[in-house]
């Protein structure tokens, strides 16, 4: 039935994908986020000139995990081989992997939804491809979060849909190597493995995960193959000791970029954030344990775990909400829930405003919405709505978990 649906609508799907590619191509000519894009160019050159083993240097700011550095290395080789020097050519080249990742993620979302809800699959594809926050992040800003989204979704797809433990662990390892925030989806994987398989499968999964992570990071840390990566991740966490870095989350309600070592009721804000995060994560994990192993529940709770990480710990960047979108969209489609899809659209608007708010600081005259940066209450109001959205999704999770628990 799905195959017939695809064949029947193949021209429509082709047109939708072509439009999405065209939109991203045009927007990729816009200046990227200056600090980030210039760093990508410099790192690509450094990787080609010095190789992997000499990339990290305490005298040069190179605090980034090795996963996406392999992509920068390839881009650097292409840049050198084809003598690319114009700004427009470099922007297209360096934004291409994440534009492609958005397209591939949308196709995978279509495939996952079409297995059970064929009529929702096309809408899911459209809602992801033309999500303005995702387009802005990849095609304008030039960040890497869409690549992370793809890897995490592929990993969960292999575990839930294909029950391929090896491939799932492999792609989860790649996710963590690209951005360590992927670690915060681990509870969802751990509970599914615990409930679905015997302990041997879980040991296999985490062994593959650890081994892959060590092997792929080894070229960058030949002198410290075991602790090189953990030390780097710790250092990355210490680079920005602030409550929030322009993220519209809980800490934004109290002001942006405050030192998170300041005490509040005898505890630092850093530890308060960690404490609140852990409380909510315990609730989310309990929801995963309760009820039956319904796949749509895992997509929802993956979204909630990543959402929880964005809202409550300190030192969070504005872009850390982006991984919530593919999982939330799949859950909304599989549940056929207007509540979830409404939250998807609300978060899309709020996250786009968050991204543009930061971007506009560097390019206030590029797009004539510069008044956004002068609306003092916008970050706090948007942060409040974002928290409400999280609590709404959590309530929905409770409802559906208990429903599954009593389902025949």
C-alpha positions in Angstrom: 0.0 0.0 0.0 2.8 2.4 0.9 4.6 1.5 -2.3 1.5 2.3 -4.3 1.0 5.5 -2.5 4.6 6.5 -3.3 4.3 5.6 -6.9 1.0 7.4 -7.3 2.5 10.6 -5.7 6.1 10.3 -7.0 5.8 13.4 -9.2 4.4 15.4 -6.3 7.2 14.2 -4.0 9.8 15.1 -6.6 8.4 18.6 -7.0 8.3 19.1 -3.2 11.9 17.9 -2.9 13.0 20.1 -5.8 11.3 23.2 -4.3 13.0 22.5 -0.9 16.4 22.1 -2.6 15.9 25.3 -4.6 14.9 27.4 -1.5 18.0 26.2 0.4 20.3 26.8 -2.6 19.1 30.5 -2.9 19.3 31.1 0.9 22.8 29.6 1.1 24.2 32.7 -0.6 23.2 34.8 2.4 26.1 35.4 4.9 26.4 32.7 7.5 26.8 33.5 11.2 30.1 35.3 11.0 32.0 33.7 13.9 30.9 30.1 13.1 31.4 30.2 9.3 34.8 31.8 9.5 35.8 29.1 12.0 34.6 26.4 9.6 36.8 27.8 6.8 39.8 28.0 9.1 39.4 24.5 10.5 39.1 23.0 7.0 42.3 24.7 6.0 44.0 23.5 9.2 42.9 19.9 8.7 44.2 19.8 5.2 47.5 21.4 6.1 48.3 19.7 9.4 46.2 16.5 9.4 44.2 15.0 12.2 46.8 14.3 14.8 48.0 18.0 15.0 44.6 19.6 14.7 44.1 20.2 18.4 46.4 22.7 19.9 46.1 24.6 23.3 47.3 27.7 21.6 44.5 27.7 19.0 40.8 27.5 19.7 39.8 24.1 18.3 37.3 22.9 20.9 35.0 20.7 18.8 34.5 17.0 18.8 36.1 15.0 15.9 32.9 13.8 14.1 32.2 16.7 11.8 35.9 17.5 11.4 36.0 14.6 9.0 33.5 16.5 6.9 35.5 19.7 7.2 38.6 17.8 6.0 36.7 16.7 2.9 35.4 20.2 2.3 38.9 21.5 2.7 40.2 19.1 0.1 37.5 20.1 -2.3 38.2 23.8 -1.7 41.9 23.3 -2.4 41.4 20.9 -5.4 39.0 23.2 -7.2 40.7 26.5 -6.0 37.5 27.8 -4.5 38.0 31.3 -3.1 34.9 33.3 -3.7 32.6 33.8 -0.7 29.5 32.6 -2.5 31.2 29.3 -3.6 32.5 28.6 -0.1 29.1 29.3 1.5 27.4 26.9 -0.9 30.1 24.2 -0.3 30.2 24.5 3.5 26.4 24.7 3.9 25.7 21.8 1.5 26.2 18.9 4.0 23.5 20.2 6.3 21.1 21.2 3.6 21.5 17.7 2.3 21.0 16.3 5.8 17.7 18.2 6.1 16.5 16.6 2.8 17.5 13.1 3.9 16.0 13.5 7.3 12.7 14.6 5.7 12.7 11.5 3.5 13.4 9.3 6.5 10.5 10.9 8.4 8.3 10.2 5.4 9.4 6.6 5.4 8.8 6.1 9.1 5.3 7.7 9.1 4.2 6.1 5.8 4.6 2.6 7.4 1.5 3.3 9.5 0.0 6.6 8.6 0.4 7.0 4.8 -1.8 10.1 4.6 0.2 11.8 7.2 3.6 11.0 5.6 3.4 13.6 2.9 2.4 16.3 5.5 5.3 15.2 7.7 7.7 15.6 4.7 6.4 19.1 3.9 6.4 20.3 7.5 10.0 19.3 8.0 11.4 20.4 4.6 9.8 23.9 4.9 10.3 24.4 8.6 11.7 28.0 8.7 13.8 27.3 11.8 15.5 24.4 10.1 16.0 26.2 6.9 17.4 29.2 8.7 19.8 27.1 10.7 21.2 25.2 7.8 20.9 27.5 4.8 21.5 30.9 6.4 23.3 30.5 9.7 25.4 27.6 8.4 25.4 25.5 11.5 25.7 21.7 11.9 22.7 20.8 13.9 20.8 19.2 10.9 23.6 16.7 10.5 23.2 15.8 14.1 19.4 15.4 13.6 19.9 13.0 10.7 22.4 10.8 12.6 20.3 10.6 15.8 17.1 9.8 13.8 18.9 7.1 11.7 20.2 5.6 15.0 16.7 5.5 16.6 15.2 4.3 13.3 17.5 1.3 13.1 16.7 0.4 16.7 12.9 0.8 16.7 12.0 0.0 13.1 14.7 -2.4 12.0 15.9 -3.8 15.3 19.5 -3.6 14.0 21.5 -3.1 17.1 24.9 -2.8 15.4 23.9 0.0 13.0 21.9 1.8 15.7 25.0 1.9 18.0 27.2 2.9 15.1 25.1 5.9 14.2 24.6 7.0 17.8 28.4 7.0 18.2 28.6 9.2 15.1 26.0 11.5 16.6 28.0 12.0 19.8 31.2 12.6 17.8 29.4 15.3 15.9 27.9 17.0 18.9 28.1 15.6 22.5 24.5 16.7 23.2 23.4 13.5 21.5 24.4 11.8 24.8 21.2 13.2 26.3 19.0 10.9 24.1 20.8 7.8 25.6 18.1 7.1 28.2 15.6 6.3 25.5 17.9 3.8 23.9 18.9 2.3 27.2 15.3 1.7 28.3 14.2 0.3 24.9 17.1 -2.2 25.0 16.4 -3.2 28.6 12.7 -3.8 27.9 13.0 -5.4 24.5 16.2 -7.6 24.7 18.2 -9.6 27.1 21.2 -8.0 28.8 23.6 -9.4 26.1 22.1 -7.1 23.5 22.5 -4.1 25.7 26.1 -5.0 26.3 26.6 -5.4 22.6 25.1 -2.1 21.8 27.1 -0.1 24.3 30.3 -2.0 23.4 29.9 -1.1 19.8 29.0 2.5 20.8 32.2 2.9 22.9 34.5 1.1 20.5 33.3 3.1 17.5 33.7 6.4 19.4 37.2 5.5 20.5 38.3 4.3 17.0 37.0 7.3 15.1 38.5 9.8 17.6 41.9 8.0 17.8 43.4 9.8 14.7 42.9 13.1 16.6 44.3 11.8 19.9 47.1 9.4 19.1 48.9 10.3 22.4 45.8 10.0 24.6 43.4 7.6 22.9 41.2 6.9 25.9 40.9 10.2 27.7 41.5 12.6 24.8 37.9 12.8 23.8 36.4 13.0 27.3 38.8 15.7 28.3 37.9 17.7 25.1 34.1 17.4 25.9 34.7 18.6 29.5 36.7 21.6 28.1 34.0 22.4 25.7 31.5 22.5 28.5 33.7 24.9 30.5 34.2 27.3 27.6 31.0 29.1 28.3 30.2 29.2 32.0 27.0 31.1 31.7 23.4 30.3 32.6 22.3 30.6 29.0 23.8 31.7 25.7 20.9 33.4 24.0 18.7 30.3 24.4 15.1 31.0 25.0 14.9 28.5 27.9 14.2 28.7 31.7 17.4 30.7 32.5 16.5 33.3 30.0 13.6 34.3 32.3 16.3 35.6 34.7 18.6 37.3 32.1 21.0 36.2 29.5 24.7 35.2 29.9 24.9 35.3 33.7 27.7 33.5 35.5 26.4 30.1 36.4 28.7 29.7 39.4 26.7 32.3 41.4 24.9 30.9 44.4 21.1 30.7 44.8 19.8 29.3 48.1 23.2 27.9 48.8 23.6 26.1 45.4 25.2 27.3 42.2 23.0 28.0 39.3 24.9 25.3 37.4 24.0 22.7 40.0 20.4 24.0 40.1 20.1 23.5 36.4 21.5 20.0 36.6 19.2 19.1 39.5 16.0 20.3 37.7 17.1 18.6 34.5 17.6 15.3 36.4 14.2 15.5 38.1 12.4 15.9 34.8 14.6 13.2 33.1 13.6 10.8 35.9 10.0 11.5 35.1 10.6 11.0 31.3 12.4 7.7 31.9 9.6 6.5 34.1 7.2 7.2 31.3 9.4 5.1 29.0 9.4 2.2 31.5 5.6 2.3 31.9 3.2 0.7 29.4 3.9 -1.2 26.3 6.8 -0.8 23.9 4.9 1.3 21.4 7.2 2.9 18.9 5.5 6.3 18.7 6.0 6.6 22.4 9.8 6.4 22.0 9.8 9.1 19.4 7.8 11.4 21.7 10.1 10.6 24.7 13.2 11.2 22.6 11.8 14.6 21.8 11.1 15.2 25.5 14.6 14.2 26.6 16.2 16.5 24.1 13.7 19.3 25.0 14.5 18.8 28.7 18.2 19.2 28.0 17.5 22.5 26.2 15.4 24.0 28.9 17.0 23.4 32.2 20.8 22.9 32.3 23.0 26.0 32.1 25.5 26.7 29.3 22.9 26.0 26.6 23.1 27.6 23.1 20.0 28.7 21.2 20.4 26.0 18.6 20.1 23.1 21.0 16.4 23.0 20.6 16.7 21.9 16.9 17.0 18.1 17.5 13.6 18.1 19.1 11.8 18.7 15.7 12.2 15.4 13.8 11.2 13.3 16.8 8.3 15.5 17.7 7.0 15.6 14.1 7.1 11.8 13.8 5.3 11.4 17.2 2.6 13.9 16.2 2.0 12.1 12.9 1.9 8.6 14.4 -0.4 9.7 17.2 -2.4 11.8 14.7 -2.4 14.4 17.5 -3.5 18.0 16.8 -2.0 18.9 20.2 1.5 17.6 19.2 1.4 19.1 15.8 0.3 22.5 17.3 3.3 22.3 19.6 5.5 21.5 16.6 4.3 24.7 14.9 4.6 26.8 18.1 8.1 25.6 18.7 9.0 26.3 15.0 8.0 29.9 15.4 9.7 30.4 18.8 12.9 28.7 17.6 13.0 30.7 14.4 12.7 33.9 16.5 15.4 32.7 18.8 17.8 32.0 15.9 17.0 35.2 14.2 17.4 37.2 17.4 21.0 36.0 17.7 21.8 36.2 14.0 20.4 39.7 13.8 22.9 41.0 16.3 25.6 40.5 13.7 23.5 41.5 10.6 21.0 44.0 11.8 20.4 45.5 8.4 20.5 42.4 6.3 16.8 41.5 6.8 14.5 44.4 7.8 13.2 42.8 11.0 15.8 44.5 13.2 13.1 45.7 15.6 13.1 42.2 17.0 16.4 42.9 18.7 14.9 45.9 20.4 11.9 44.1 21.9 13.1 43.6 25.5 10.4 41.2 26.5 10.6 38.9 23.5 13.2 36.5 25.0 11.3 36.1 28.3 7.9 35.7 26.7 9.2 33.2 24.2 11.0 31.3 26.9 7.8 31.1 29.0 5.9 29.7 26.0 8.6 27.2 25.4 8.4 25.9 28.9 4.6 25.7 28.6 5.1 23.6 25.4 7.4 21.2 27.2 4.9 20.7 30.1 2.1 20.2 27.6 4.1 17.5 25.8 5.0 15.9 29.1 1.3 15.8 30.1 0.5 14.2 26.7 3.1 11.6 27.4 1.5 10.7 30.8 -1.9 10.4 29.1 -0.7 8.1 26.4 1.6 6.0 28.6 -1.2 5.1 30.9 -3.5 4.5 28.0 -0.9 2.0 26.6 -0.6 0.4 30.0 -4.3 -0.5 30.0 -4.6 -1.2 26.3 -5.6 -4.7 25.2 
